[in-house]
Amino acid sequence: MKSHLASNITAIIPCYNDGAFIMEAVNSLLNQTLSPEKILIVDDGSGVTTKKVLAAIDHPAIEIIHQANKGVSSARNRGVEQATTEWILTLDADDYYEVDFVEKALDLINKNSNISIITSYYRKFDKSNNVNDIIEPAGGSVRNFLVRNNGVASTLFKKECWKVVNGYDVEFDRGYEDWDFWISVLSKGYKMHVIPQVLFNYRVKAFSRDQDALRHYDEFLRRKLYHKHRDVYLEHIDDVILQLIKTNASFKKTIVKRENSLDYRWGKSMLAPLRWINQSFFRKEC
């Protein structure tokens, strides 16, 4: 595939034990119709297997940076700090871009000089390459990010965005570091632009840091976001309340829809005899 150089972009790939997927991520950048000038892979203390994969990479545009395991925020910060270009393209080691993401992003940037952050719709896929979902993040200003993360970790943004907030917060070591980063950046007046096309692919793994954060630390991390950005939340309190009302209404509709489904009603009828037995024979005596 013919590829031209986007001389003002450095791609940053943090990598921790993702030797099985890293080349797919790297090739998705090298095969861009407009490929980044530089690709920095930050090895965040990976094991021997992944280090062997990284050692075998030989390309003039790619540089491998090694560090002790300090987490994804530290790895991203290390890469962005070393980058000398105006634009930063982030990508996790187990995901990949469609070949024309950079070209389409730069085309929109060239038409609108106010764009400082740009991403796209994305596809979730599993180990069998089955499409789990097409996600359409809304992007926008900071008020769109206070109740939910309306962005994507893998995004093209100006390095100045990273500088103005002193980088990714390494204290978000259990997850949501990208959500925190976007609240910090967008609270400075920036906005996230979203290309309404699927140009990015997000790998869903049964056991991953993202899944662990959602399952075990969601409330803890949301509280952490609130306490860190309390002034921002209070400034936009009306938006927060209205979004929570909307989210609650949507959740209730989902429950009603599930309860009205054939599978739910069938299961309920099948369990009715068990409920009768439980109520009749195992009722507590007063």
C-alpha positions in Angstrom: 0.0 0.0 0.0 1.3 3.4 -0.9 1.9 5.5 2.2 2.9 9.1 2.6 4.4 10.7 5.7 2.5 12.9 8.1 5.6 14.8 9.3 3.9 16.6 12.2 2.6 13.5 14.0 4.2 11.1 16.6 2.4 7.9 17.5 2.7 6.7 21.1 2.1 3.0 21.9 2.4 2.0 25.6 3.0 -1.8 25.7 2.8 -4.1 28.7 3.0 -7.9 27.8 1.1 -7.4 24.5 3.6 -9.2 22.3 0.8 -11.2 20.7 -0.9 -8.0 19.4 1.7 -5.3 19.1 2.6 -5.9 15.5 -1.1 -5.5 14.4 -1.1 -2.1 16.1 2.2 -1.1 14.6 1.3 -2.2 11.1 -2.0 -0.3 11.3 0.2 2.9 11.7 2.8 1.9 9.1 0.1 1.2 6.6 -1.7 4.4 7.0 -2.3 6.4 3.8 -0.6 9.1 5.8 1.6 7.5 8.3 3.1 9.2 11.4 6.6 10.6 11.2 7.6 8.7 14.3 6.3 5.7 16.3 7.4 5.5 19.9 6.7 2.2 21.6 7.1 2.5 25.4 7.8 -0.9 26.9 6.4 -0.7 30.4 8.3 -3.5 32.0 7.1 -6.3 29.8 8.2 -9.9 30.2 10.7 -11.8 28.1 8.2 -12.9 25.4 7.1 -9.4 24.5 10.6 -8.0 24.7 11.7 -10.5 22.1 8.9 -9.3 19.8 9.9 -5.7 20.3 13.6 -6.5 19.8 12.7 -7.9 16.4 11.1 -4.7 15.1 13.4 -3.0 12.6 12.0 0.1 11.0 13.5 3.6 10.7 10.3 5.3 11.9 10.1 3.2 15.1 11.9 3.7 18.4 11.5 1.4 21.4 11.7 3.0 24.8 12.2 0.7 27.8 11.2 1.5 31.4 10.3 -0.3 34.6 6.6 -1.1 35.0 5.0 2.2 36.1 1.6 1.9 34.4 0.0 3.1 31.2 -0.2 6.8 32.3 3.6 6.9 33.0 4.3 5.1 29.7 2.2 7.5 27.7 3.8 10.5 29.4 7.2 9.1 28.7 6.4 8.9 25.0 4.7 12.2 24.6 7.5 14.0 26.5 10.0 12.6 24.0 7.9 13.5 21.0 9.0 16.6 19.1 6.0 17.0 16.8 2.9 19.2 17.1 0.5 16.3 17.1 0.3 13.2 19.2 -1.5 10.0 18.1 -2.2 7.6 21.0 -2.8 3.9 20.4 -2.9 0.9 22.9 -0.8 -2.1 21.9 -3.7 -4.4 21.5 -5.9 -2.1 19.3 -5.5 -0.8 15.8 -6.6 2.0 13.4 -8.2 1.7 10.0 -5.7 2.6 7.3 -7.2 6.0 6.5 -7.8 7.4 10.0 -4.8 9.8 10.0 -5.6 11.1 6.5 -9.2 11.7 7.3 -8.4 13.4 10.6 -5.8 15.7 9.0 -8.2 16.6 6.2 -10.7 17.8 8.8 -8.0 19.6 10.7 -6.8 21.4 7.6 -10.4 22.6 7.0 -10.9 23.7 10.6 -7.9 25.2 12.4 -9.9 25.2 15.7 -9.7 21.4 16.0 -7.1 20.3 18.6 -8.5 16.8 19.5 -10.0 14.4 17.0 -11.1 10.7 17.2 -13.8 8.6 15.5 -16.5 6.0 16.0 -15.0 2.6 16.8 -15.7 -1.1 16.6 -15.4 -3.5 19.6 -14.2 -7.0 18.6 -13.3 -10.1 20.5 -10.7 -12.9 20.2 -12.7 -14.5 17.4 -12.9 -11.2 15.5 -16.6 -11.0 16.2 -18.0 -7.5 16.2 -19.5 -6.9 19.7 -20.6 -3.3 19.2 -20.2 -0.2 17.1 -19.6 2.7 19.6 -20.3 6.3 18.6 -18.7 8.6 21.2 -20.2 12.1 21.3 -17.1 14.0 22.0 -17.7 17.7 22.6 -16.9 20.0 25.5 -16.1 19.1 29.2 -19.8 19.1 30.1 -20.2 16.1 27.9 -17.6 14.1 29.9 -18.8 14.6 33.5 -21.2 11.7 33.7 -19.7 9.4 31.2 -16.5 9.2 29.1 -17.7 10.4 25.7 -14.3 10.0 24.2 -11.7 7.4 23.3 -8.2 6.8 24.7 -6.8 6.4 21.2 -7.0 9.9 19.7 -5.1 12.5 17.7 -4.4 15.6 19.7 -2.1 18.6 19.9 0.9 18.1 22.3 -0.1 21.5 23.8 -3.2 19.8 25.3 -0.9 17.4 27.2 1.4 20.2 28.3 -1.3 22.4 29.7 -2.5 19.7 32.1 0.9 18.3 32.9 0.2 15.0 31.2 -1.7 11.9 32.3 -2.3 11.5 36.0 -0.3 8.5 37.2 -2.5 8.3 40.3 -5.3 6.8 38.2 -3.4 3.5 38.2 -6.5 1.3 38.4 -8.1 2.8 35.3 -10.1 5.7 33.8 -6.9 7.7 33.3 -8.0 8.7 29.8 -11.4 9.9 31.1 -9.5 11.9 33.7 -7.2 13.3 31.1 -10.1 14.4 28.9 -11.8 16.2 31.7 -8.6 18.0 32.6 -7.9 19.0 29.0 -11.5 19.9 28.0 -11.9 22.0 31.2 -9.3 24.3 29.7 -11.7 25.1 26.8 -10.7 22.5 24.3 -13.3 20.4 22.5 -13.1 16.8 21.1 -14.2 16.4 17.5 -15.5 12.9 16.4 -15.4 11.6 12.8 -18.7 9.8 12.3 -17.1 6.8 10.7 -15.6 3.6 12.2 -11.9 4.2 11.9 -10.6 2.5 15.1 -10.8 -1.0 16.5 -10.9 -1.8 20.2 -10.1 -5.3 21.3 -12.3 -6.7 24.1 -10.5 -9.2 26.4 -12.1 -11.3 29.1 -9.4 -10.2 31.6 -8.1 -6.7 31.0 -7.4 -3.5 33.0 -10.4 -1.8 31.5 -12.7 -4.7 32.4 -11.2 -4.9 35.9 -11.8 -1.1 36.4 -15.4 -1.4 35.3 -16.2 -4.5 37.3 -14.4 -3.7 40.6 -13.4 -0.1 40.8 -16.1 1.9 38.9 -17.6 3.7 41.9 -14.2 4.3 43.5 -12.8 5.8 40.3 -15.9 7.9 39.7 -15.6 9.3 43.2 -11.9 10.0 42.5 -12.8 11.9 39.3 -15.4 13.9 41.2 -13.1 14.9 44.0 -10.3 15.8 41.6 -12.5 17.9 39.3 -15.0 19.0 41.9 -14.9 22.7 40.8 -15.7 21.6 37.2 -18.6 19.4 38.3 -20.1 22.2 40.4 -19.7 24.7 37.6 -21.7 22.4 35.3 -24.0 21.0 38.0 -27.2 21.6 36.0 -25.8 19.6 33.0 -24.7 16.8 35.4 -28.1 16.5 37.0 -29.9 16.5 33.7 -27.6 13.9 32.2 -28.1 11.7 35.3 -31.9 12.0 34.9 -31.6 11.0 31.3 -29.3 8.1 32.2 -31.7 6.9 34.9 -34.7 7.0 32.5 -32.7 5.1 29.9 -31.8 2.5 32.4 -35.4 2.0 33.5 -36.5 1.6 29.9 -33.9 -1.1 29.5 -35.2 -3.0 32.6 -38.8 -2.7 31.4 -37.8 -4.0 27.9 -36.0 -6.9 29.5 -38.9 -7.8 31.8 -41.3 -7.7 28.8 -39.0 -9.9 26.7 -40.1 -13.5 25.9 -37.0 -15.0 27.5 -37.6 -13.2 30.7 -41.3 -14.1 30.9 -40.5 -17.7 30.1 -37.8 -17.9 32.7 -40.1 -16.3 35.3 -42.8 -18.9 34.6 -40.3 -21.7 34.9 -39.1 -20.4 38.3 -42.7 -19.9 39.6 -42.9 -23.5 41.1 -39.6 -23.0 42.9 -40.8 -19.7 44.4 -44.0 -21.5 45.6 -42.0 -24.2 47.2 -39.7 -21.7 48.9 -42.6 -19.7 50.2 -44.7 -22.7 51.3 -42.0 -24.9 52.9 -39.2 -22.6 53.9 -41.1 -19.6 55.3 -39.8 -18.4 58.6 -42.0 -18.9 61.6 -43.0 -15.8 63.4 
